[in-house]
Amino acid sequence: MTATADDTPRPSRFRAENLRDILRHGLITAAFCCVIAAALTVSGMGSWSSQMVYSLSIGTISWLVIDTGRLFISGHQNVLWPHGPWGFVLVAFGVTLGFLGGGAIGDAWVGRPLFDFTGFARHRMVSTIVITLAATIGMCYFFYSLGRSKHMQRQLDLAQRDATDARLKLLETQLEPHMLFNTLANLRVLITVDPPRAVAMLDRLNSYLRMTLSGSRALSHPLSAEFDRLGDYLELMSVRMGERLRYTLDLPDDLRDTPVPPLLLQPLVENSIRHGLEPQVEGGEIAVRARREAGELVIEVSDTGVGLDAAPPQPSEDGGFGLEQVRERLATVYGEQGRLSLAPAPTGGGTCVTLNLPLPA
């Protein structure tokens, strides 16, 4: 079956959110009717009970007619209000029906003959009509403005989310070639000095790229997938560095499904290898550990390399690139709740990078 433009799913105008809005409008209308009844009672236009019945009856009927009518007339528009003259027609119809129906209910309550307008003084009739029109039109405009404001806020939130998604994709597309170019440069060296290891490294790279390209391009994935991807990368680096590279990956089971941005940890591990382990003849060890602490997800990437004093990362080098990209991604996804700190490793020398991320509720 061929899909057409008419097959595009549209949001239901009778979804729960819109029905809640109608009920909310009804409560506001009832409160406003009470205020009008109190004002009319104070001004001497009748008793409190009669004014309450008239006001609530007129307001409730007008609210029901206009608020439900707009859903049927507006169709599947984002702003649920009729276009063009239909909006004015709906308000006029609602006001008329509310005035007549509410007046009839009020007349029945006070024992006056139905629609006996001759019993009203002219100034009272004019006052009643003016109050009904002003109150109904004012409430309609208030609800229309409120609905339009909510629609504009939703559009703004959607635009901000799309901008965030695009920015994260841009950062990820910058990180992936960065890693690939470094690996290819290392592969070029191995081809001339150790062809068997170069072949093994090429096989690892092929496996890594297949997994990366076939995987989802989602803006987040489980922390377990991030650790798996990191394990593949470290195995790839182990082919080049041999026994000079040792690593530990520690991920508790209760944190495996925690969502994180893809390629969040790999730049930090690259940084540790390039600026920590490679300058040492004996190499060293990299440990990546995740834990839960004070309601946060804490991830540590530590190494036993030369340390910050011996090899400080420079903004123009790869280390600066990786750290800045991670900081920018944290700020984009988590705002002030995402933090990166860089410090000397607590034991054995080297460097420790700590990420503090909020845990999902």
ZAMARGU-4260 file (C-alpha; in steps of 0.2 Angstrom, whole numbers, plus 5000, padded with zeros to 4 digits):
<rodrens>
0) 5000/5000/5000 | 5007/5017/4995 | 5008/5030/5008 | 5001/5047/5004 | 5002/5064/5012
5) 4985/5061/5020 | 4992/5046/5029 | 5003/5056/5040 | 4998/5054/5058 | 4991/5069/5066
10) 4989/5073/5085 | 4971/5069/5091 | 4962/5085/5096 | 4953/5075/5109 | 4969/5069/5117
15) 4970/5070/5136 | 4980/5086/5137 | 4966/5095/5127 | 4953/5088/5138 | 4962/5093/5154
20) 4964/5111/5146 | 4945/5112/5144 | 4942/5106/5162 | 4955/5119/5168 | 4946/5133/5158
25) 4929/5127/5166 | 4936/5130/5183 | 4943/5147/5179 | 4926/5152/5171 | 4917/5146/5187
30) 4929/5157/5198 | 4927/5172/5186 | 4907/5170/5187 | 4908/5170/5206 | 4918/5186/5205
35) 4905/5194/5193 | 4890/5188/5204 | 4899/5196/5220 | 4901/5212/5210 | 4883/5212/5204
40) 4877/5208/5222 | 4887/5222/5230 | 4880/5235/5216 | 4862/5230/5222 | 4857/5221/5206
45) 4850/5206/5216 | 4853/5194/5229 | 4869/5183/5230 | 4860/5167/5226 | 4851/5173/5211
50) 4866/5182/5204 | 4876/5166/5207 | 4864/5156/5197 | 4862/5168/5183 | 4881/5170/5182
55) 4886/5152/5183 | 4872/5147/5171 | 4877/5159/5158 | 4896/5156/5160 | 4895/5137/5160
60) 4884/5136/5144 | 4895/5149/5135 | 4911/5139/5141 | 4904/5122/5135 | 4898/5129/5118
65) 4914/5138/5114 | 4927/5127/5122 | 4920/5111/5114 | 4915/5119/5098 | 4933/5125/5094
70) 4939/5107/5095 | 4927/5102/5081 | 4929/5117/5070 | 4948/5118/5071 | 4951/5100/5066
75) 4969/5095/5068 | 4978/5112/5069 | 4992/5115/5081 | 4982/5130/5088 | 4965/5124/5092
80) 4955/5139/5087 | 4945/5141/5071 | 4953/5152/5057 | 4945/5167/5050 | 4927/5172/5054
85) 4923/5155/5061 | 4931/5160/5078 | 4919/5176/5079 | 4904/5166/5074 | 4908/5153/5087
90) 4910/5166/5101 | 4894/5175/5095 | 4884/5158/5095 | 4891/5154/5112 | 4887/5171/5120
95) 4869/5170/5113 | 4866/5152/5118 | 4874/5156/5135 | 4863/5172/5138 | 4847/5163/5133
100) 4850/5147/5141 | 4858/5154/5157 | 4844/5167/5158 | 4831/5153/5157 | 4839/5144/5171
105) 4840/5159/5181 | 4822/5164/5178 | 4817/5146/5183 | 4827/5148/5199 | 4820/5165/5205
110) 4802/5161/5198 | 4801/5173/5184 | 4793/5169/5168 | 4805/5162/5155 | 4812/5175/5143
115) 4801/5189/5151 | 4813/5203/5146 | 4799/5216/5148 | 4801/5214/5167 | 4819/5221/5166
120) 4822/5239/5167 | 4831/5245/5152 | 4847/5250/5161 | 4848/5232/5169 | 4845/5224/5152
125) 4859/5234/5144 | 4870/5231/5159 | 4867/5212/5159 | 4870/5211/5140 | 4886/5221/5141
130) 4893/5211/5156 | 4889/5195/5147 | 4898/5200/5131 | 4913/5208/5140 | 4915/5193/5151
135) 4914/5180/5138 | 4925/5189/5125 | 4938/5193/5139 | 4938/5175/5144 | 4939/5169/5126
140) 4954/5180/5122 | 4962/5175/5138 | 4961/5156/5134 | 4966/5159/5116 | 4981/5169/5121
145) 4985/5155/5134 | 4984/5142/5121 | 4994/5151/5108 | 5008/5154/5121 | 5008/5136/5126
150) 5010/5132/5107 | 5024/5144/5104 | 5033/5137/5120 | 5031/5119/5113 | 5038/5125/5096
155) 5052/5134/5105 | 5056/5118/5115 | 5056/5108/5099 | 5068/5120/5090 | 5080/5120/5105
160) 5079/5101/5106 | 5083/5100/5087 | 5097/5112/5089 | 5104/5102/5103 | 5103/5086/5093
165) 5111/5094/5078 | 5125/5100/5089 | 5128/5083/5097 | 5129/5075/5079 | 5141/5088/5074
170) 5152/5085/5089 | 5151/5066/5086 | 5156/5068/5068 | 5171/5078/5073 | 5176/5064/5086
175) 5175/5049/5075 | 5187/5055/5061 | 5198/5061/5074 | 5200/5044/5081 | 5201/5036/5064
180) 5215/5047/5058 | 5225/5043/5073 | 5223/5025/5071 | 5227/5026/5052 | 5243/5035/5057
185) 5248/5022/5069 | 5244/5008/5056 | 5255/5017/5043 | 5270/5015/5055 | 5266/4997/5060
190) 5266/4992/5041 | 5284/4996/5039 | 5291/4990/5056 | 5279/4975/5060 | 5268/4969/5046
195) 5259/4955/5056 | 5254/4967/5070 | 5248/4979/5056 | 5237/4966/5049 | 5230/4962/5067
200) 5227/4980/5070 | 5218/4982/5053 | 5207/4967/5057 | 5203/4976/5074 | 5199/4992/5065
205) 5188/4983/5052 | 5178/4975/5067 | 5177/4992/5076 | 5171/5002/5061 | 5158/4988/5056
210) 5151/4989/5074 | 5151/5008/5074 | 5143/5010/5056 | 5130/4997/5059 | 5125/5003/5076
215) 5112/5016/5080 | 5115/5034/5077 | 5105/5039/5092 | 5110/5053/5103 | 5112/5042/5118
220) 5115/5024/5121 | 5117/5013/5137 | 5133/5014/5147 | 5136/4996/5143 | 5137/5000/5125
225) 5149/5014/5128 | 5160/5002/5138 | 5159/4989/5125 | 5164/5001/5112 | 5178/5007/5123
230) 5184/4989/5125 | 5185/4987/5106 | 5195/5003/5105 | 5207/4998/5119 | 5210/4981/5110
235) 5214/4990/5094 | 5227/5001/5103 | 5234/4985/5112 | 5239/4978/5095 | 5250/4993/5092
240) 5257/4995/5110 | 5257/4977/5115 | 5262/4974/5133 | 5264/4993/5136 | 5246/4995/5137
245) 5235/4987/5151 | 5217/4992/5155 | 5203/4988/5167 | 5185/4992/5163 | 5173/4991/5179
250) 5155/4994/5176 | 5142/4989/5190 | 5127/4979/5184 | 5115/4992/5190 | 5122/5006/5179
255) 5123/4996/5163 | 5107/5003/5156 | 5110/5021/5161 | 5109/5032/5145 | 5125/5042/5140
260) 5130/5051/5124 | 5140/5040/5112 | 5159/5042/5111 | 5159/5051/5128 | 5174/5041/5136
265) 5184/5037/5121 | 5192/5054/5119 | 5197/5053/5137 | 5206/5036/5135 | 5214/5043/5119
270) 5221/5057/5130 | 5228/5045/5143 | 5237/5035/5130 | 5244/5050/5120 | 5249/5061/5135
275) 5251/5048/5149 | 5256/5031/5143 | 5265/5034/5127 | 5279/5045/5134 | 5284/5031/5146
280) 5295/5017/5139 | 5286/5005/5150 | 5269/5011/5146 | 5256/5009/5159 | 5238/5005/5164
285) 5221/5013/5161 | 5207/5010/5172 | 5189/5016/5168 | 5177/5014/5182 | 5158/5019/5185
290) 5149/5021/5201 | 5134/5029/5209 | 5138/5043/5222 | 5126/5055/5230 | 5113/5053/5216
295) 5125/5055/5202 | 5134/5044/5190 | 5152/5046/5192 | 5164/5039/5179 | 5183/5040/5182
300) 5196/5037/5168 | 5213/5036/5177 | 5230/5031/5170 | 5248/5027/5178 | 5256/5039/5165
305) 5268/5053/5167 | 5255/5064/5175 | 5249/5082/5172 | 5266/5091/5177 | 5276/5081/5164
310) 5264/5082/5150 | 5250/5095/5152 | 5238/5094/5138 | 5239/5109/5126 | 5223/5116/5117
315) 5231/5115/5100 | 5235/5096/5103 | 5224/5081/5103 | 5222/5081/5122 | 5215/5098/5122
320) 5204/5093/5107 | 5197/5078/5117 | 5194/5087/5133 | 5186/5102/5125 | 5174/5091/5115
325) 5169/5081/5130 | 5166/5097/5140 | 5155/5104/5126 | 5145/5088/5125 | 5142/5088/5143
330) 5136/5106/5143 | 5125/5103/5128 | 5117/5087/5136 | 5117/5091/5154 | 5120/5109/5157
335) 5127/5113/5174 | 5123/5096/5180 | 5137/5088/5169 | 5155/5091/5175 | 5172/5086/5170
340) 5187/5088/5182 | 5205/5084/5179 | 5217/5080/5193 | 5233/5070/5197 | 5229/5051/5201
345) 5227/5048/5219 | 5240/5034/5219 | 5254/5028/5208 | 5256/5045/5198 | 5247/5048/5182
350) 5231/5058/5179 | 5213/5055/5183 | 5198/5063/5174 | 5181/5062/5183 | 5164/5064/5175
355) 5149/5068/5186 | 5133/5066/5177 | 5115/5066/5183 | 5106/5050/5185 | 5089/5048/5176
360) 5074/5050/5188
</rodrens>
